[in-house]
Amino acid sequence: MTKKKKWYDYLWIVSATYLILGFFNILFAWIGLLCFFIPLLIAIFGGDKMYCNKFCGRGQLFDLLGNKLGLSRKKDIPKFLRSKWFRYGFLIFFFIMFFNMLFSTYLVFEGTRDLKEVVTLLWNIKLPWNWAYHGTAVAPWVAQFAFGFYSVMLTSTVLGLITMILYKPRSWCVYCPMGTMTQTICKAKHRCNGACGIPQQNDSPTT
């Protein structure tokens, strides 16, 4: 019997649309902040990882591409990617890159640095993205934050696609910084009772 689809089963469309909109107008990147605040709020007030399990459009997108379209090798993810040191190390690295982005935005806000209309992929590859910003409708620092935040979202998507292809479709969920943060919040809220453990490979959809 086929399971009836819920509205949240189609949130992968939102994730895909977000990336497309940022290609044409970088200011849409600000919408991505919802993907930061909503999971944290659910973890803080709900004490669970409902967002990761039900509402993560990116995870759904990887599942669709990997399982439905057969783009995944469906191999077990290496143990080091599931290890605590890697997950929390990646989270720390993510925070460093994120605050570096905020600092760049602050410099533009202060007028000590000009707006850079580039998207940085994988933290080092600078891609010209000037067509996605069309003038002076907003303050330069607003656009600078959008370029930086879209870089973060695009980079994490590319990393997820790589691990989707090499391993199981939702391998990104194992070391996703947001998942690690919400897991930490859940464990603190429930006194490490294991109710909010990280997604393991056998938790990832395989059909």
Backbone as CSV, one residue per row, in Angstrom:
resi,resn,N_x,N_y,N_z,CA_x,CA_y,CA_z,C_x,C_y,C_z
1,MET,0.850,-1.199,0.000,0.000,0.000,0.000,0.882,1.244,0.000
2,THR,0.643,2.124,-0.934,1.452,3.325,-1.060,1.117,4.328,0.033
3,LYS,2.165,4.825,0.678,1.972,5.800,1.748,1.521,7.133,1.164
4,LYS,0.474,7.687,1.764,-0.050,8.960,1.278,0.921,10.091,1.576
5,LYS,1.173,10.898,0.568,2.117,11.999,0.704,1.530,13.125,1.551
6,LYS,2.388,13.698,2.386,2.021,14.868,3.179,2.563,16.123,2.489
7,TRP,2.093,17.285,2.910,2.547,18.537,2.301,4.044,18.724,2.454
8,TYR,4.588,18.283,3.585,6.011,18.488,3.829,6.899,17.534,3.025
9,ASP,6.300,16.554,2.355,7.084,15.663,1.493,7.519,16.351,0.206
10,TYR,6.997,17.545,-0.018,7.314,18.277,-1.251,8.203,19.502,-0.991
11,LEU,8.807,19.549,0.185,9.663,20.692,0.507,10.963,20.689,-0.286
12,TRP,11.276,19.570,-0.941,12.453,19.551,-1.812,12.306,20.576,-2.938
13,ILE,11.069,20.862,-3.307,10.825,21.865,-4.352,11.278,23.238,-3.864
14,VAL,11.064,23.519,-2.581,11.489,24.792,-2.000,13.011,24.919,-2.049
15,SER,13.709,23.853,-1.692,15.176,23.881,-1.704,15.718,24.105,-3.114
16,ALA,15.149,23.400,-4.074,15.596,23.550,-5.461,15.288,24.950,-5.981
17,THR,14.102,25.455,-5.645,13.698,26.799,-6.088,14.605,27.863,-5.491
18,TYR,14.975,27.684,-4.233,15.859,28.640,-3.560,17.174,28.803,-4.325
19,LEU,17.784,27.695,-4.704,19.054,27.752,-5.426,18.879,28.419,-6.790
20,ILE,17.767,28.149,-7.445,17.501,28.747,-8.760,17.282,30.250,-8.632
21,LEU,16.514,30.670,-7.634,16.237,32.096,-7.452,17.519,32.872,-7.160
22,GLY,18.413,32.281,-6.349,19.681,32.939,-6.041,20.572,33.108,-7.247
23,PHE,20.351,32.278,-8.252,21.112,32.401,-9.497,20.704,33.646,-10.263
24,PHE,19.438,34.029,-10.161,18.939,35.169,-10.911,18.912,36.466,-10.094
25,ASN,18.664,36.344,-8.795,18.666,37.525,-7.927,19.208,37.114,-6.567
26,ILE,20.393,37.595,-6.244,21.099,37.153,-5.049,20.368,37.512,-3.763
27,LEU,19.509,38.509,-3.808,18.807,38.937,-2.598,17.865,37.863,-2.058
28,PHE,17.476,36.921,-2.905,16.655,35.808,-2.435,17.414,34.938,-1.437
29,ALA,18.733,35.096,-1.386,19.533,34.290,-0.463,19.114,34.500,0.986
30,TRP,18.580,35.669,1.299,18.151,35.954,2.667,17.081,34.974,3.150
31,ILE,16.304,34.425,2.236,15.256,33.471,2.616,15.865,32.249,3.298
32,GLY,17.109,31.954,2.944,17.779,30.783,3.505,17.958,30.836,5.009
33,LEU,17.827,32.018,5.592,17.932,32.122,7.055,16.846,31.299,7.760
34,LEU,15.741,31.070,7.072,14.694,30.234,7.649,15.205,28.829,7.933
35,CYS,16.129,28.363,7.077,16.693,27.025,7.265,17.648,26.969,8.446
36,PHE,18.015,28.122,8.967,18.851,28.180,10.155,17.999,28.311,11.419
37,PHE,17.055,29.226,11.384,16.299,29.527,12.598,15.226,28.490,12.918
38,ILE,14.534,27.991,11.902,13.449,27.040,12.156,13.940,25.757,12.825
39,PRO,15.016,25.108,12.330,15.497,23.900,13.011,15.917,24.163,14.455
40,LEU,16.565,25.314,14.688,16.995,25.638,16.048,15.804,25.852,16.965
41,LEU,14.800,26.554,16.479,13.607,26.813,17.291,12.860,25.515,17.604
42,ILE,12.773,24.623,16.620,12.114,23.333,16.851,12.869,22.524,17.891
43,ALA,14.204,22.525,17.795,15.018,21.773,18.752,14.923,22.375,20.150
44,ILE,14.941,23.705,20.221,14.912,24.382,21.526,13.566,24.206,22.222
45,PHE,12.486,24.434,21.491,11.166,24.405,22.114,10.483,23.037,22.014
46,GLY,10.849,22.282,20.996,10.236,20.965,20.845,11.074,19.838,21.405
47,GLY,12.388,20.073,21.496,13.275,19.064,22.052,13.498,17.868,21.153
48,ASP,13.259,18.034,19.847,13.487,16.917,18.932,14.026,17.426,17.605
49,LYS,14.304,16.490,16.718,14.857,16.831,15.409,13.806,16.642,14.317
50,MET,12.618,17.125,14.594,11.529,16.996,13.638,11.879,17.636,12.298
51,TYR,12.615,18.760,12.354,12.967,19.433,11.102,13.796,18.502,10.217
52,CYS,14.819,17.886,10.796,15.686,16.985,10.026,14.901,15.791,9.491
53,ASN,14.004,15.266,10.309,13.281,14.052,9.949,12.126,14.292,8.973
54,LYS,11.525,15.484,8.999,10.336,15.713,8.186,10.413,16.900,7.232
55,PHE,11.042,17.977,7.691,10.911,19.239,6.973,12.145,19.684,6.177
56,CYS,13.198,18.904,6.204,14.420,19.316,5.500,14.284,19.058,4.006
57,GLY,14.051,20.117,3.255,13.897,19.991,1.812,15.162,19.534,1.118
58,ARG,16.312,19.902,1.665,17.581,19.489,1.057,17.760,17.978,1.169
59,GLY,17.447,17.437,2.348,17.532,15.987,2.512,16.591,15.268,1.564
60,GLN,15.383,15.807,1.391,14.426,15.231,0.454,14.961,15.282,-0.978
61,LEU,15.625,16.385,-1.308,16.174,16.531,-2.655,17.251,15.486,-2.920
62,PHE,18.127,15.267,-1.935,19.165,14.239,-2.075,18.536,12.852,-2.189
63,ASP,17.477,12.625,-1.433,16.781,11.342,-1.491,16.175,11.121,-2.869
64,LEU,15.588,12.164,-3.417,14.973,12.082,-4.746,16.019,11.786,-5.814
65,LEU,17.112,12.544,-5.774,18.155,12.370,-6.779,18.869,11.032,-6.639
66,GLY,19.114,10.651,-5.373,19.870,9.423,-5.148,19.070,8.154,-5.313
67,ASN,17.851,8.143,-4.769,17.027,6.943,-4.826,16.132,6.888,-6.052
68,LYS,15.321,7.918,-6.227,14.350,7.905,-7.327,15.033,7.978,-8.696
69,LEU,16.066,8.815,-8.812,16.760,8.963,-10.099,17.999,8.087,-10.212
70,GLY,18.339,7.382,-9.146,19.445,6.426,-9.195,20.824,7.035,-9.339
71,LEU,21.024,8.243,-8.804,22.322,8.903,-8.946,23.288,8.563,-7.810
72,SER,22.865,7.752,-6.852,23.704,7.398,-5.715,24.255,5.975,-5.852
73,ARG,25.501,5.802,-5.391,26.097,4.458,-5.363,25.540,3.634,-4.212
74,LYS,24.906,4.320,-3.237,24.273,3.684,-2.084,25.252,2.842,-1.274
75,LYS,26.454,3.359,-1.113,27.475,2.711,-0.302,27.452,3.301,1.104
76,ASP,27.899,2.507,2.071,27.980,3.015,3.440,28.980,4.162,3.524
77,ILE,28.623,5.160,4.274,29.507,6.307,4.453,30.696,5.894,5.332
78,PRO,31.906,6.398,5.065,33.068,6.039,5.887,32.852,6.378,7.355
79,LYS,33.460,5.586,8.217,33.279,5.780,9.654,33.753,7.142,10.128
80,PHE,34.814,7.676,9.493,35.345,8.951,9.973,34.350,10.094,9.764
81,LEU,33.508,9.993,8.737,32.490,11.027,8.517,31.391,10.961,9.572
82,ARG,31.218,9.805,10.186,30.210,9.644,11.225,30.770,9.896,12.619
83,SER,32.081,10.053,12.689,32.719,10.188,13.999,32.410,11.546,14.626
84,LYS,32.453,11.571,15.955,32.149,12.791,16.688,33.173,13.878,16.385
85,TRP,34.445,13.493,16.295,35.487,14.500,16.071,35.309,15.178,14.720
86,PHE,34.887,14.411,13.703,34.696,15.018,12.386,33.469,15.923,12.377
87,ARG,32.361,15.442,12.941,31.122,16.214,12.914,31.266,17.535,13.662
88,TYR,31.865,17.469,14.855,32.021,18.704,15.619,33.157,19.565,15.069
89,GLY,34.156,18.929,14.497,35.209,19.695,13.834,34.677,20.437,12.628
90,PHE,33.807,19.775,11.866,33.199,20.415,10.699,32.274,21.540,11.136
91,LEU,31.590,21.343,12.257,30.716,22.389,12.787,31.526,23.624,13.175
92,ILE,32.659,23.413,13.830,33.525,24.534,14.214,34.044,25.255,12.971
93,PHE,34.488,24.465,11.987,34.971,25.059,10.735,33.862,25.857,10.060
94,PHE,32.655,25.315,10.065,31.507,25.999,9.481,31.272,27.335,10.170
95,PHE,31.341,27.330,11.503,31.136,28.568,12.254,32.219,29.597,11.921
96,ILE,33.455,29.149,11.779,34.545,30.070,11.435,34.273,30.729,10.091
97,MET,33.866,29.928,9.105,33.564,30.461,7.783,32.342,31.388,7.818
98,PHE,31.367,31.021,8.650,30.157,31.828,8.744,30.453,33.195,9.362
99,PHE,31.233,33.207,10.441,31.565,34.481,11.080,32.523,35.308,10.226
100,ASN,33.329,34.657,9.426,34.167,35.377,8.470,33.295,36.089,7.436
101,MET,32.211,35.411,7.036,31.251,36.018,6.113,30.577,37.229,6.758
102,LEU,30.207,37.083,8.031,29.591,38.198,8.745,30.549,39.375,8.888
103,PHE,31.827,39.070,9.097,32.829,40.133,9.233,32.992,40.883,7.913
104,SER,32.977,40.154,6.802,33.053,40.800,5.487,31.854,41.710,5.265
105,THR,30.694,41.245,5.704,29.481,42.061,5.602,29.617,43.326,6.444
106,TYR,30.180,43.189,7.629,30.373,44.334,8.525,31.319,45.364,7.897
107,LEU,32.384,44.886,7.246,33.330,45.814,6.612,32.663,46.610,5.501
108,VAL,31.772,45.954,4.757,31.030,46.665,3.714,30.065,47.658,4.350
109,PHE,29.448,47.263,5.462,28.540,48.149,6.195,29.270,49.400,6.677
110,GLU,30.510,49.220,7.139,31.300,50.342,7.635,31.902,51.187,6.512
111,GLY,31.870,50.671,5.298,32.426,51.406,4.160,33.911,51.221,3.972
112,THR,34.516,50.264,4.687,35.958,50.033,4.550,36.271,48.992,3.472
113,ARG,35.240,48.387,2.917,35.438,47.409,1.848,34.296,47.554,0.851
114,ASP,34.629,47.441,-0.432,33.610,47.522,-1.479,32.848,46.206,-1.594
115,LEU,31.654,46.302,-2.098,30.842,45.123,-2.340,31.531,44.210,-3.356
116,LYS,31.611,42.933,-3.031,32.187,41.943,-3.947,31.069,41.053,-4.462
117,GLU,30.801,41.203,-5.743,29.701,40.452,-6.357,30.199,39.098,-6.839
118,VAL,30.601,38.277,-5.890,31.104,36.939,-6.196,30.458,35.938,-5.242
119,VAL,30.376,34.707,-5.695,29.949,33.599,-4.856,31.155,32.691,-4.673
120,THR,31.469,32.395,-3.425,32.626,31.564,-3.130,32.173,30.135,-2.903
121,LEU,32.579,29.252,-3.804,32.199,27.850,-3.734,33.297,27.053,-3.056
122,LEU,32.924,26.206,-2.106,33.877,25.379,-1.358,34.938,26.238,-0.688
123,TRP,34.561,27.443,-0.286,35.354,28.369,0.512,36.576,28.957,-0.201
124,ASN,36.904,28.499,-1.386,38.095,28.980,-2.074,37.866,29.355,-3.532
125,ILE,36.892,28.767,-4.166,36.651,28.995,-5.593,35.710,30.185,-5.758
126,LYS,36.226,31.289,-6.243,35.436,32.512,-6.391,34.809,32.564,-7.787
127,LEU,33.496,32.599,-7.816,32.755,32.615,-9.072,32.114,33.982,-9.275
128,PRO,32.370,34.644,-10.405,31.689,35.926,-10.685,30.177,35.708,-10.700
129,TRP,29.449,36.596,-10.020,27.997,36.415,-9.890,27.292,37.768,-10.043
130,ASN,27.917,38.675,-10.804,27.440,40.053,-10.864,26.077,40.195,-11.535
131,TRP,25.700,39.222,-12.372,24.396,39.321,-13.034,23.225,39.172,-12.065
132,ALA,23.515,38.635,-10.862,22.439,38.342,-9.910,22.124,39.522,-8.999
133,TYR,22.816,40.649,-9.199,22.520,41.835,-8.393,22.304,42.997,-9.342
134,HIS,21.168,43.653,-9.210,20.754,44.614,-10.232,20.613,46.038,-9.709
135,GLY,21.659,46.570,-9.133,21.598,47.997,-8.828,21.688,48.343,-7.364
136,THR,21.037,49.438,-7.004,21.198,50.030,-5.676,19.890,50.065,-4.893
137,ALA,19.048,49.062,-5.085,17.761,49.029,-4.390,17.929,48.826,-2.895
138,VAL,19.034,48.201,-2.504,19.300,47.961,-1.085,20.709,48.446,-0.762
139,ALA,21.000,48.537,0.517,22.338,48.938,0.947,23.356,47.872,0.537
140,PRO,24.592,48.273,0.219,25.609,47.304,-0.219,25.819,46.150,0.756
141,TRP,25.740,46.421,2.072,25.989,45.346,3.025,24.893,44.285,2.960
142,VAL,23.684,44.683,2.595,22.594,43.714,2.449,22.910,42.750,1.313
143,ALA,23.399,43.302,0.212,23.790,42.471,-0.927,25.006,41.619,-0.586
144,GLN,25.953,42.184,0.168,27.148,41.437,0.532,26.794,40.217,1.384
145,PHE,25.893,40.403,2.336,25.454,39.261,3.142,24.798,38.205,2.254
146,ALA,23.996,38.650,1.298,23.314,37.712,0.403,24.320,36.891,-0.401
147,PHE,25.352,37.544,-0.936,26.380,36.817,-1.680,27.077,35.796,-0.783
148,GLY,27.398,36.224,0.444,28.082,35.328,1.361,27.215,34.172,1.805
149,PHE,25.962,34.453,2.112,25.071,33.406,2.597,24.730,32.422,1.487
150,TYR,24.549,32.931,0.283,24.292,32.025,-0.841,25.499,31.124,-1.078
151,SER,26.704,31.663,-0.848,27.919,30.862,-0.970,27.893,29.694,0.004
152,VAL,27.469,29.974,1.240,27.375,28.931,2.260,26.362,27.860,1.848
153,MET,25.202,28.296,1.403,24.149,27.357,1.031,24.528,26.533,-0.204
154,LEU,25.161,27.185,-1.184,25.565,26.478,-2.393,26.681,25.482,-2.086
155,THR,27.640,25.890,-1.255,28.739,25.005,-0.893,28.234,23.768,-0.169
156,SER,27.348,23.959,0.803,26.823,22.814,1.545,26.010,21.892,0.635
157,THR,25.325,22.473,-0.349,24.577,21.651,-1.301,25.517,20.823,-2.160
158,VAL,26.603,21.427,-2.623,27.578,20.710,-3.436,28.214,19.572,-2.639
159,LEU,28.568,19.847,-1.379,29.129,18.792,-0.529,28.122,17.655,-0.360
160,GLY,26.857,18.020,-0.173,25.823,17.007,-0.035,25.651,16.182,-1.291
161,LEU,25.746,16.832,-2.446,25.628,16.119,-3.719,26.789,15.152,-3.921
162,ILE,27.982,15.578,-3.532,29.160,14.715,-3.679,29.015,13.462,-2.830
163,THR,28.656,13.643,-1.563,28.506,12.470,-0.697,27.267,11.659,-1.074
164,MET,26.258,12.297,-1.655,25.094,11.563,-2.151,25.495,10.600,-3.258
165,ILE,26.328,11.085,-4.170,26.769,10.263,-5.306,27.689,9.136,-4.840
166,LEU,28.629,9.472,-3.957,29.626,8.486,-3.533,29.066,7.455,-2.556
167,TYR,28.143,7.898,-1.710,27.648,7.012,-0.653,26.121,6.939,-0.734
168,LYS,25.453,6.851,0.419,23.992,6.786,0.422,23.404,8.182,0.195
169,PRO,22.167,8.228,-0.325,21.582,9.518,-0.733,21.624,10.618,0.319
170,ARG,21.307,10.295,1.572,21.245,11.331,2.595,22.464,11.300,3.517
171,SER,23.615,10.991,2.953,24.844,10.956,3.749,25.171,12.330,4.336
172,TRP,24.779,13.393,3.643,25.011,14.747,4.157,24.381,14.930,5.531
173,CYS,23.248,14.286,5.768,22.544,14.432,7.047,23.396,13.967,8.226
174,VAL,24.348,13.079,7.965,25.180,12.539,9.037,26.111,13.606,9.603
175,TYR,26.644,14.476,8.746,27.615,15.466,9.220,27.172,16.908,8.983
176,CYS,25.901,17.098,8.659,25.353,18.444,8.456,25.539,19.286,9.723
177,PRO,26.133,20.474,9.632,26.331,21.321,10.816,25.042,21.644,11.554
178,MET,23.966,21.894,10.799,22.704,22.187,11.447,22.184,20.979,12.205
179,GLY,22.355,19.796,11.639,21.946,18.586,12.318,22.751,18.358,13.591
180,THR,24.053,18.660,13.527,24.904,18.520,14.707,24.484,19.492,15.796
181,MET,24.152,20.726,15.408,23.721,21.718,16.397,22.406,21.316,17.050
182,THR,21.429,20.881,16.240,20.140,20.515,16.811,20.266,19.258,17.670
183,GLN,21.154,18.358,17.279,21.390,17.180,18.097,21.949,17.562,19.461
184,THR,22.885,18.509,19.464,23.489,18.970,20.713,22.435,19.616,21.613
185,ILE,21.563,20.410,21.006,20.493,21.044,21.769,19.552,19.993,22.346
186,CYS,19.204,19.010,21.531,18.303,17.953,21.990,18.914,17.177,23.156
187,LYS,20.181,16.848,23.028,20.845,16.085,24.089,20.908,16.890,25.375
188,ALA,21.172,18.181,25.242,21.198,19.027,26.440,19.812,19.106,27.073
189,LYS,18.795,19.173,26.219,17.427,19.305,26.720,16.947,18.015,27.383
190,HIS,17.366,16.906,26.862,16.916,15.612,27.374,17.998,14.897,28.189
191,ARG,19.012,15.630,28.569,20.089,15.084,29.400,20.718,13.841,28.790
192,CYS,21.010,13.981,27.510,21.741,12.939,26.779,21.084,11.563,26.913
193,ASN,19.760,11.502,26.785,19.067,10.221,26.908,19.002,9.459,25.586
194,GLY,19.635,10.032,24.562,19.699,9.342,23.278,18.467,9.503,22.415
195,ALA,17.505,10.301,22.854,16.262,10.453,22.084,16.491,11.172,20.767
196,CYS,17.576,11.920,20.669,17.824,12.697,19.458,19.167,12.340,18.877
197,GLY,19.442,11.093,18.692,20.726,10.686,18.133,20.881,11.145,16.706
198,ILE,22.104,11.187,16.205,22.351,11.637,14.835,21.851,10.587,13.854
199,PRO,21.528,10.984,12.640,21.115,10.015,11.639,22.271,9.059,11.329
200,GLN,22.043,7.776,11.442,23.044,6.795,11.072,22.743,6.320,9.658
201,GLN,23.673,5.543,9.094,23.475,5.100,7.732,22.236,4.239,7.573
202,ASN,21.910,3.420,8.589,20.721,2.609,8.455,19.435,3.395,8.648
203,ASP,19.568,4.692,9.008,18.406,5.560,9.100,18.104,6.236,7.779
204,SER,19.067,6.215,6.884,18.893,6.903,5.612,17.996,6.105,4.694
205,PRO,17.105,6.748,3.944,16.213,6.026,3.036,17.016,5.251,2.014
206,THR,16.644,4.051,1.718,17.363,3.226,0.758,16.466,2.762,-0.379
207,THR,15.233,3.227,-0.351,14.323,2.795,-1.413,13.837,3.983,-2.201
